[in-house]
Amino acid sequence: MFFGPLPLRELEGAILAHSVRRGSVSFKKGRVLSAEDVTALRDAGLTTVTVAKPGPDDVGEDAAAARIAAALKGQEITVGAAFTGRVNLFAESRGLFVPDVERINALNLIDESVTVATLPAFAPVEPGQMVATVKIIPFAAPRGAVEGAEVEASAGMPALRVAPFRPLTAALIQTRLPGVKDSVLDKTVSVTRQRLEAMGGRLVRDSRCYHGEAALADAIAAAGRVDLLLIAGASAITDRRDVLPAGIERAGGVIEHFGMPVDPGNLLLIAHIGETPVLGLPGCARSPKLNGFDWVLQRIAAGIPVTRADVMRMGVGGLLAEIPSRPLPRAGAGAVAAEPPRAPRIAALVLAAGRSSRMGGSNKLLADVGGEPLVVRTVESVLASQAKPVVVVTGHMAEAVSAPLAGRPLTIVHNPSFADGLSASLRAGLAALPADVDGVVVCLGDMPRVTPQAIDRLIAAYNPLEGRTICVPTVHGKRGNPVLWDRGFFAEMAKLSGDAGAKALLATHADQVVEVPVEDGGILYDVDTPELLAELRG
């Protein structure tokens, strides 16, 4: 890949290496320069510009990141769209994140241009939480490095997956000695139930018995069939021959391992009776705070076998006693942490309330295009994107526009003030959005050629932390629709008037605007005249 200054005559098709602001020109780095851009740079008085130019043996940053992410993707993982050489991967379900650590390390050693960053192995994750990101460091990567990364990522089982938590049934047995308060035992039941329910499991029974080998063996026999048996002793286990392990063996169980290199949680006992796993709990398990018991319980709930060797390898990162906060997958767990990275909640707003004033009396949204109304084609493209939920605003001929959309996963909102222009429909649509959305993609109902991929690319570009809160698609430097807006602009958008929509806010908040190049001419194509409708049908 070439990187350096080039004269204007060689700039077309090159990638801008640094942002350029001079006179009326304001181009951000990463922009693929068109012939019109080169003319603008010349008019601004520039003679050379620093750019990157991928060669025939290079793969563009977005394509490279997308290929590697697709090869890494495994069970219960969603891949986002590529933007600026980055592709994020997200959990589809609640469970444990399971990376192949050795293969991720091997992939990162292939070439400095290819990087993969992930959460720690066996981190508990929620649906929509980011688990990994693929980033191409320069503007392109060598083809050999990309192909090598694909081979490494796809060798055998996928290198990244999420093991979903299963609906476990569990029984809890607590032994007791004189002087042990019922309140302590009751709290242990409550905390254990919370732990299980946070992972979709259930505590189906709890019982109490004397802290003795024979009494414990009888309680185990009476526990019935469950997926997991938990035993909390009146005093800590201090040896493999102590009361709890002896009672388990008397009941027909086998002790697999005692102790773990995790603090708190050192005195955990792992055993089994037939196919049923049995855990002798450390004293810290009576507290909701994170401890070694959580690490083992999470793996069992996710269907991941926990062997003696697995426990003995938990030492690195196992010093939990000095960590004041830790993200725990349960409510009321005591420890509080910042919200983990997740996929943005981006809704879609389809404005379909207009009067089609330039169509000679007919409603363009109801025009037949390939056997279905034009508005249906637009809405189906939006529904196929990652934007959720989808809200459609109707106005003129509302019943006729709504009828062909029936049965689809969307919300229809009527705007009785549709004659006041686009701003009134925008206001009605914004008011109907859920309070927890991070932003919205505003789509025009007469743009059926906009693809789901173009919308997904806007969502991938959205990043408030990096100042990308308004995402505008471009083709060869020309801006189009739809546009993604952060919810921080909703109040200003609701105060607009007339038929211009939110376009005026782009100039007001230019520092928050990111232009998102797409290979989709549909972002420039709205059906405003009979001639354009005839072209669409053709």
N, C-alpha and C positions, 0 to 999 in steps of 0.2 A: 504494500500500500504506500502510495506517495503521500508525504506530509510536508508542507512548506508553502512559501509564497509563490503565487503564479500570476502572470499578467492577465488582464481582463479577457483577452482573446481565447484563453484556455480554461476559463472558469465554468462554462456551462456544464451542468451535470456533476460538478464537484460539491463537496460537503463543507460548509462553512465551519472552520475550526474554532473561531471565537466570535462572539457577538459583535456586530458593527452598528454603531450609531453615529451618523453624520448627516446633518441637514434633515431632509425628509425621510432618509433611510434609517430604518430600525429593524435589523435582521438579527435573529437569535442564532447562537451556535447550533450546529446540527442541521441547518436549513440546506436543502438541496437546491443549488442555484439554477434558476431558469434563465432563458434568454432575456426576459423582461427584468429579472433581478440584476443581471450584468449591466444592462442599460442604465438602471437606477444607480448602480455603483459608479458607473462612468460619469453620470450627471452630477454625482456628489463629489467628484474630483479625485476619486481613487484610481490608482494605476495598477496596483498589485493587492492581492488579498491572500491571507494564509488559509489554506484549505487542505482537506484530505481527499484522496482519489483512490478508491479501491481498484486493485488490478484484477486480471482474469483469474488469478489463483486465490482471491479473497472472497469471503462471504460477508455481505452487509450485516451490520450489528443486529438489526431486528430479526433478520432471517436466521442468523446463527443462533441467537438466544432462543428463538422459537423452536428450532430443530432440537437443540439440546434439552430444553424443557420437556418437549414431547417424549423424548427418549427416557427421561428420568421419571415421568409420571407413572404412578402405580395406583393401587387400590385406594378409593375414597379421597382422591386428590383432583382438584380442578386447576387447569392452567389458564392464566390470564393472557391478555393480548400483549404484544411486544411494543415497547416504546423506549426510545433512546437506548437501545441495546439491552434493555432489561425485561425479563419476564418473571412475574411472581407466581408462586404456586400456593394454593389454599386448601385447607382441610374441608372435606365435604360433610364430615360427621364428627361427633364427639368421640374421642378415643385417644390412643397413644400414637405419637409420630415415630415411625420406625425407618430411619435411614440406614443404608449400608455404608457404614463409616469408612471402611477400607476403600470402597469404590469411589466414594466422593473425594477422598484424599487423592486417589490415583487420578481422577479426572482433573482436579485442580493442579496436578503436577504436569499435565500435558503441555500447557502453553500459558504464558502470562496473560494472554488476551482473554482466556476463558476462565470464569470464576463461578463457583456455586457456593452460596452460603445457606445454612440451614439452622433450624432450632436444634437444641441438644437432643441426642437420642433418647427416646422414651418420654419426651415432654408431653404432658397432657394438653390436648388441643380442643377447641370448640369449632363448630361449623363456621366457615368463613374466615378462620384465623390463618394468617400467613405462616407457612411452614418452611418455605425456601424461596430463594431468589437466584435467578441466573443473570449474570451481568457480563456483557462483552466490554472490555475496558476501552479499547480504541473504537474507531468508527467501523472497523471490520476486523474479521479474524481470518487467519490462514485456513484455506479449505481443508488441509490435512489435519489441523487441530480440531476443527469442527467435526470432521468425520471420525477422528480418534475418540473424541468425547462421546459421540453417539454410540460407538461400539462399546466403550467402557460402561456407559449408562444403561445400555440395553442387554448386557451380557447376563443371561439367566433371569432371575427375578428382577422386577423393577427396583431401581436403587432407592426410591422414595415411596413410602406408602403410609397410610393411617390404618391402624388396627382398631375398629370400632369397639366401644364398650358393649358387652353383652348383658342381657337382663338376668344377672346372677340371683339365685336364691341362697341365703346364708342363714345359719343358726349360730347363736352366741351362747356359750356356756361360761359362767363366772363362778369360780370357787370362792368360798368365804371362810373366814375365821372369826372367832368371837371378837367383838369390838369393831368390825367393819360396818360402817353406816350404810343403810339402804340408799341414801342419797348419792353416795359414790357409785354404787352399782347402777342406779337409775340413770345417772349422767353418762356412764359408759354405754348403756343401751342407746341413749339419745344420740350421742356422738357417732357411734357405729352405724346407726340407721342413716344419719346424714351422709356419712361417707359412702355408703352403698347406694343410696338414692341419687346422689350426684352423678353416679356412673350408670344409672338405669337399673340398679339392682334392688333387692328387697331383703330386709331382715324378717324372715318368716316366723321365727320363734326365738325366744331367749329363755334360759333356765339358770338356776343357781344350785350349787351343791357344796357340801363340805370339802375343804381343801385337803383331800386325801386321795391316794391312788385308786382304791376300790370305788369310792363314791364318784370320782371323775369317770372311771370306766363305765359305771352304770349310767351316768348322765349322757355319755357319748352314745351308748347303745340306744337310749331313748330319744336321741335327737332326730331320728328319721332321715329320710333321703333329702339331701340338699346338694347344691353345687359347691358349697364351701363351708367348712366348719371353723369357727373362731373360738379360741379359748383364752380367757383372761384370768390369770391366777391371783389369789389373794396376796401372794408375795412373788417377787421376781424369780424367774428361772435362773439358777446359778450353775447348773450342771446338767449334762445329758441324763443323769440318773435322778434328777429332781422329781417332784410330784407330778408336774404336768407331762413331761416326756414318759415317765413310768406309767401313768394312767393311760396315755395314748397307746403305748405298746400293749398294755393289758387288754385294751379294747380291740386288739388286732392290727394296730397301726405300725408304721415303719418310720423311724426318725431319719430324715434326709440331711438336715444341717442345723446346727445351733450357732447363733451369733452372726453378726454382719458388720462390715466396716462402714457403718453409717451411724452418725451421732446427731440427734437422739435416735434410738432404735436398735442399739447394739444387741439386746437380749431377745432377739426374735428367733423363734423355733419354726422350722418347716418340716412337715411330715405328711403322710397320706395314709388313708384307710381305704383299701381297694383303689378305686379311681377318684375318690374324693380328696382334694387337698385339705390339709389341716394346718392352721397357723396358731402357734402359741404366742400370744401378744406380749410385747414389751410394755412396761408400765406407762410409757409415753403415749401409747395408743388410746388411753383414756382422755387425752387432750385433743382438741381439734387441730392443733398446730401440726405442720408438716413434719413427718418423721419417717424412718426407714420402713415401717409397716405400710405407709401409703405407697411407696415405690413397688413393693411386692404385690399389694392388693390391686393396684392399677394394672399391672401386667396380667394378673390372673383374670381380671374383669375384661381385658382386651383379648383374651384367648391366647396369650403368649406364655409358653411354658417357662417356669422359673426353676432353674437347676441350681445345684450346690455351687457350681462354677460361676453362674450368673450372679449370685449373691456375693461371692467373694471378689467379683470385679466391680463392685459398686463404690469402692473407696474414693476414687477420684470424683470430686463433687459431692461426696457424702458427708462433708462437715456442714451440717444444717444448723447446729446450735447457735452460730454467730450470725445467721442471716435473719435480719429483723422482719423482712417481708419476702414473700414468695408467692407467685401466682398459683392459687389452689383452685381445683375444679369443683368447688362446692360453696354454697352460700353459708354465711355465718361462720366461716372457718377461722376467724380470729386474725389471720395474716391478711394484709391488704396489699395489693400491688397495682401498678398501672395497667390499663387495658392493653392486652397483647395486640400486635399488629393484625389487622383483619382486612378483608376485602371491603372497599367503600360501598356504602348503601346508596346506590344511584338509581333514582326513579326515572321514568320516561313520561313526558307530557306530549300528547299528539293533539295539535290544534286543528280541529275539523269543523269550525263553526261559520266559515266565511260564506259570502253570497255569490261567489264566482262572477263578479260583475263584468269581467272581460270575456266571458264565455258566450255572450249572446243569449242569455236567458236560461241556459241549462246549468245544472249543478255538476261541476266537473268531478266532484268526489263520488258521484253515483254513475259516472260514465263507465261503460263496459270495457274492460281491458283484459283480453285473454279469458273471458268467461266469468269475470268477477268484477265488482265495483273497484274503482281506483283506490278508494279509501281502505278497502280490505287489503290490497297489496301493500300499502304503506304500513298499516298496523301489523300485519303478519311479519314483516321484516323487523319491526321494533320488538315484537314478542319473541323473535328468535335470538335477540341480543341478550347480554347479561344484565340489562337494565330491568329492575323490578322495584315496585309494581309499575304497571302501565295505566295511565289515566288518559282517556280520550274526552276532549271538550267539544260538545256539539252546540249548534245554534240554529242557523238557517236550515230548514227542512230536517229538524232534529230527529224525528221518528224515522224518516226514510234513511238517514245516515246511520242511525243506531241499529236498525233491523238486521243488516247483513253481518254485524259484529257480534250478534247474540251468541252465547255459549263459549266465548273466548275468555281467558283469564285476565280480565281487565275491568276497570271501573269507568263508567260513562257519567260525565258531569254536564248538565245543560247550562249554557250561558244565555240567559234571556236578553242580555244587553249586547248581543253579537254585532248589532248595527254600529256600535261605538268603536269597532275596529279590533285589531289583533290584541291590543293591550287588555281589553276587557276579558277576552278568552284566557289570556295568560294569567290574569288575576284570579279568575274562577278556578283554573287548573291548580295553581299554587295553593289555594285554600283547601283543596281536596287531598293534598299529599300528606302522608303520615308524618308525624312529628320527628321520627327517628331517622329520616333520610339525610344523607350528607350532601346531596346535590341532585340535580335533575337535568336530563337531556331534553331540550325543547325541540320537538320535531314538528314540521309542517305537514298537514295531512295530504298535500298535493305533491309530495316528493317520493313516489313509489320506487325510485331507483336507488335510494339510499340503502346500503347493505348492512346486515347485522355486524359484519366485521368492522365497518367504519365506526359504528356506535361503540363497539367493544374497544376500539383503539382510543377513542376519547376517554373512556373509563380508565384505561391503562395509563393514560397521560396524566390524569387527575392526581394531584399530590399537594395538598395545602401546605405541608411542611416545607416544600421546595418552591412555594409561591405559584403553583400552577392550579389556580382556582377557577379559571375560565378557559375552557378548551375548545378551540375553533378548528374545524377540519379545513385543509387546503389541498388543492390540486395544482401543481406547477405554480405555487405561490398565490393562487386565487382563493379567497376565503368563501366558504359555503355554509350549509346547514346540514344537520342540526348542530346546536351549540350546547356544551355542558356548563352548567352554572353551579357554583357552590351555594349552599343554603344561606350563607352570609349575605348574598345579594337579593334574597327573596323579598325583603322589605322594600328595597329600591324598585325592584321589578313590579311590585304590586302598586306602586304609585305612578307608573307610566300611564300615558294617555295616547289616544290616536291609534293609527294603524301601522306604526313602525316597529312594534315589538320592543325587544330589549337591545336592539342594535346600537342605540346611542350610548349605552353603558360600556361598550367595548373601548371607546376612546377615553371615557372617564377613568376606567380602571386598566389602562394599557399595561401597567407593570404586572398585573395578575394574569394577563392573557398569554397562553401558549398556543402557537400554531402547530397543528398536528397533521403532518403530511399523510395522505391516504391515496391508495390507488383506486379511487372510486369517483368517477365523473358524475355519479348520481348526486353528489353533494351540491352540485351547481345547477341541477335540473329540476325546476318546479313547473308544473303544468298550469300556465296562466292564460293561455290562448287556445282557440280551436286548432291552430296550426301545430302547437306543441303536443296537443292531445293526439292529433293524427300521426305525428312522428312517433309518439309512444306506442300507439297501436301498430304502427308499421314495424 
